[in-house]
Amino acid sequence: MGQALVRGLEKDNWDVAKTSRPDARAFDAGTMAAFLDDVEPDVVFNTWAYTQVDKAEDEPVDARRINVVLPATSTSWIVLLAMSASTPIWFHI
């Protein structure tokens, strides 16, 4: 989904800063804050998701970490960003 979104946005001449699949850095508030400070986005689309259903049943901890913990964590970043001058619009897809 993320790749299709990036292609569509770039086709419409959006300046896109894309990331790869989430790893440990995605859960580190300092790393993500530095990335957001560097990019200064107007809009953030979170398309990270654990979508392999069969594998998710075998790896429920990893699936929950990506599909539940990461969106909840990033919501706390939104609160922190709201205290700054530049607050991007944030979408979890």
CNS distance restraints for C-alpha pairs under 8 A (distance, minus, plus):
assign (resid   1 and name CA) (resid   5 and name CA) 6.18 0.50 0.50
assign (resid   1 and name CA) (resid  47 and name CA) 6.70 0.50 0.50
assign (resid   2 and name CA) (resid   6 and name CA) 6.14 0.50 0.50
assign (resid   2 and name CA) (resid  47 and name CA) 5.36 0.50 0.50
assign (resid   2 and name CA) (resid  48 and name CA) 7.49 0.50 0.50
assign (resid   3 and name CA) (resid   7 and name CA) 6.24 0.50 0.50
assign (resid   4 and name CA) (resid   8 and name CA) 6.20 0.50 0.50
assign (resid   5 and name CA) (resid   9 and name CA) 6.10 0.50 0.50
assign (resid   6 and name CA) (resid  10 and name CA) 5.98 0.50 0.50
assign (resid   6 and name CA) (resid  16 and name CA) 6.89 0.50 0.50
assign (resid   6 and name CA) (resid  18 and name CA) 7.44 0.50 0.50
assign (resid   7 and name CA) (resid  11 and name CA) 6.01 0.50 0.50
assign (resid   8 and name CA) (resid  12 and name CA) 6.38 0.50 0.50
assign (resid   9 and name CA) (resid  13 and name CA) 6.40 0.50 0.50
assign (resid   9 and name CA) (resid  14 and name CA) 5.24 0.50 0.50
assign (resid   9 and name CA) (resid  15 and name CA) 7.89 0.50 0.50
assign (resid   9 and name CA) (resid  16 and name CA) 7.28 0.50 0.50
assign (resid  10 and name CA) (resid  14 and name CA) 5.03 0.50 0.50
assign (resid  10 and name CA) (resid  15 and name CA) 6.71 0.50 0.50
assign (resid  10 and name CA) (resid  16 and name CA) 6.68 0.50 0.50
assign (resid  17 and name CA) (resid  39 and name CA) 7.13 0.50 0.50
assign (resid  21 and name CA) (resid  48 and name CA) 6.63 0.50 0.50
assign (resid  22 and name CA) (resid  26 and name CA) 5.43 0.50 0.50
assign (resid  22 and name CA) (resid  48 and name CA) 6.80 0.50 0.50
assign (resid  22 and name CA) (resid  66 and name CA) 7.73 0.50 0.50
assign (resid  23 and name CA) (resid  27 and name CA) 7.58 0.50 0.50
assign (resid  24 and name CA) (resid  28 and name CA) 6.98 0.50 0.50
assign (resid  25 and name CA) (resid  31 and name CA) 6.17 0.50 0.50
assign (resid  25 and name CA) (resid  32 and name CA) 7.33 0.50 0.50
assign (resid  26 and name CA) (resid  31 and name CA) 7.35 0.50 0.50
assign (resid  26 and name CA) (resid  32 and name CA) 6.42 0.50 0.50
assign (resid  26 and name CA) (resid  70 and name CA) 7.63 0.50 0.50
assign (resid  27 and name CA) (resid  32 and name CA) 7.77 0.50 0.50
assign (resid  27 and name CA) (resid  70 and name CA) 6.57 0.50 0.50
assign (resid  27 and name CA) (resid  73 and name CA) 7.21 0.50 0.50
assign (resid  28 and name CA) (resid  32 and name CA) 6.31 0.50 0.50
assign (resid  29 and name CA) (resid  33 and name CA) 5.87 0.50 0.50
assign (resid  29 and name CA) (resid  77 and name CA) 7.16 0.50 0.50
assign (resid  30 and name CA) (resid  34 and name CA) 6.09 0.50 0.50
assign (resid  31 and name CA) (resid  35 and name CA) 6.25 0.50 0.50
assign (resid  32 and name CA) (resid  36 and name CA) 6.10 0.50 0.50
assign (resid  33 and name CA) (resid  37 and name CA) 5.95 0.50 0.50
assign (resid  33 and name CA) (resid  77 and name CA) 7.65 0.50 0.50
assign (resid  34 and name CA) (resid  38 and name CA) 6.05 0.50 0.50
assign (resid  35 and name CA) (resid  39 and name CA) 6.13 0.50 0.50
assign (resid  36 and name CA) (resid  40 and name CA) 5.51 0.50 0.50
assign (resid  36 and name CA) (resid  41 and name CA) 6.70 0.50 0.50
assign (resid  40 and name CA) (resid  86 and name CA) 7.47 0.50 0.50
assign (resid  41 and name CA) (resid  88 and name CA) 5.87 0.50 0.50
assign (resid  42 and name CA) (resid  86 and name CA) 7.94 0.50 0.50
assign (resid  42 and name CA) (resid  87 and name CA) 7.29 0.50 0.50
assign (resid  42 and name CA) (resid  88 and name CA) 4.48 0.50 0.50
assign (resid  42 and name CA) (resid  89 and name CA) 6.23 0.50 0.50
assign (resid  43 and name CA) (resid  88 and name CA) 4.94 0.50 0.50
assign (resid  43 and name CA) (resid  89 and name CA) 4.56 0.50 0.50
assign (resid  43 and name CA) (resid  90 and name CA) 5.85 0.50 0.50
assign (resid  43 and name CA) (resid  91 and name CA) 7.80 0.50 0.50
assign (resid  44 and name CA) (resid  88 and name CA) 6.50 0.50 0.50
assign (resid  44 and name CA) (resid  89 and name CA) 6.08 0.50 0.50
assign (resid  44 and name CA) (resid  90 and name CA) 4.69 0.50 0.50
assign (resid  44 and name CA) (resid  91 and name CA) 6.08 0.50 0.50
assign (resid  45 and name CA) (resid  90 and name CA) 6.04 0.50 0.50
assign (resid  45 and name CA) (resid  91 and name CA) 4.77 0.50 0.50
assign (resid  45 and name CA) (resid  92 and name CA) 6.01 0.50 0.50
assign (resid  45 and name CA) (resid  93 and name CA) 6.92 0.50 0.50
assign (resid  46 and name CA) (resid  90 and name CA) 7.59 0.50 0.50
assign (resid  46 and name CA) (resid  91 and name CA) 5.99 0.50 0.50
assign (resid  46 and name CA) (resid  92 and name CA) 4.71 0.50 0.50
assign (resid  46 and name CA) (resid  93 and name CA) 5.96 0.50 0.50
assign (resid  47 and name CA) (resid  92 and name CA) 6.36 0.50 0.50
assign (resid  47 and name CA) (resid  93 and name CA) 5.19 0.50 0.50
assign (resid  48 and name CA) (resid  66 and name CA) 7.12 0.50 0.50
assign (resid  48 and name CA) (resid  67 and name CA) 7.72 0.50 0.50
assign (resid  49 and name CA) (resid  63 and name CA) 7.96 0.50 0.50
assign (resid  49 and name CA) (resid  66 and name CA) 5.81 0.50 0.50
assign (resid  49 and name CA) (resid  67 and name CA) 5.45 0.50 0.50
assign (resid  50 and name CA) (resid  56 and name CA) 7.04 0.50 0.50
assign (resid  50 and name CA) (resid  62 and name CA) 7.93 0.50 0.50
assign (resid  50 and name CA) (resid  63 and name CA) 5.35 0.50 0.50
assign (resid  50 and name CA) (resid  66 and name CA) 5.98 0.50 0.50
assign (resid  50 and name CA) (resid  67 and name CA) 6.15 0.50 0.50
assign (resid  51 and name CA) (resid  56 and name CA) 7.45 0.50 0.50
assign (resid  52 and name CA) (resid  56 and name CA) 5.86 0.50 0.50
assign (resid  53 and name CA) (resid  57 and name CA) 6.37 0.50 0.50
assign (resid  54 and name CA) (resid  58 and name CA) 6.74 0.50 0.50
assign (resid  55 and name CA) (resid  59 and name CA) 6.03 0.50 0.50
assign (resid  56 and name CA) (resid  60 and name CA) 5.30 0.50 0.50
assign (resid  56 and name CA) (resid  62 and name CA) 7.39 0.50 0.50
assign (resid  56 and name CA) (resid  63 and name CA) 5.35 0.50 0.50
assign (resid  59 and name CA) (resid  63 and name CA) 6.31 0.50 0.50
assign (resid  60 and name CA) (resid  64 and name CA) 5.96 0.50 0.50
assign (resid  61 and name CA) (resid  65 and name CA) 6.09 0.50 0.50
assign (resid  62 and name CA) (resid  66 and name CA) 6.36 0.50 0.50
assign (resid  63 and name CA) (resid  67 and name CA) 5.92 0.50 0.50
assign (resid  63 and name CA) (resid  68 and name CA) 8.00 0.50 0.50
assign (resid  64 and name CA) (resid  68 and name CA) 5.17 0.50 0.50
assign (resid  64 and name CA) (resid  69 and name CA) 6.48 0.50 0.50
assign (resid  65 and name CA) (resid  69 and name CA) 4.76 0.50 0.50
assign (resid  65 and name CA) (resid  70 and name CA) 6.17 0.50 0.50
assign (resid  66 and name CA) (resid  70 and name CA) 5.33 0.50 0.50
assign (resid  66 and name CA) (resid  71 and name CA) 7.65 0.50 0.50
assign (resid  67 and name CA) (resid  71 and name CA) 6.77 0.50 0.50
assign (resid  68 and name CA) (resid  72 and name CA) 6.30 0.50 0.50
assign (resid  69 and name CA) (resid  73 and name CA) 5.97 0.50 0.50
assign (resid  70 and name CA) (resid  74 and name CA) 6.05 0.50 0.50
assign (resid  71 and name CA) (resid  75 and name CA) 6.16 0.50 0.50
assign (resid  71 and name CA) (resid  92 and name CA) 7.16 0.50 0.50
assign (resid  72 and name CA) (resid  76 and name CA) 6.78 0.50 0.50
assign (resid  73 and name CA) (resid  77 and name CA) 6.75 0.50 0.50
assign (resid  74 and name CA) (resid  78 and name CA) 6.42 0.50 0.50
assign (resid  75 and name CA) (resid  79 and name CA) 6.65 0.50 0.50
assign (resid  76 and name CA) (resid  80 and name CA) 6.49 0.50 0.50
assign (resid  77 and name CA) (resid  81 and name CA) 6.05 0.50 0.50
assign (resid  78 and name CA) (resid  82 and name CA) 5.98 0.50 0.50
assign (resid  78 and name CA) (resid  87 and name CA) 7.50 0.50 0.50
assign (resid  78 and name CA) (resid  90 and name CA) 7.65 0.50 0.50
assign (resid  79 and name CA) (resid  83 and name CA) 6.81 0.50 0.50
assign (resid  80 and name CA) (resid  84 and name CA) 7.18 0.50 0.50
assign (resid  81 and name CA) (resid  85 and name CA) 7.82 0.50 0.50
assign (resid  81 and name CA) (resid  86 and name CA) 6.90 0.50 0.50
assign (resid  81 and name CA) (resid  87 and name CA) 5.42 0.50 0.50
assign (resid  81 and name CA) (resid  88 and name CA) 7.83 0.50 0.50
assign (resid  82 and name CA) (resid  86 and name CA) 7.33 0.50 0.50
assign (resid  82 and name CA) (resid  87 and name CA) 5.24 0.50 0.50
assign (resid  83 and name CA) (resid  87 and name CA) 7.94 0.50 0.50
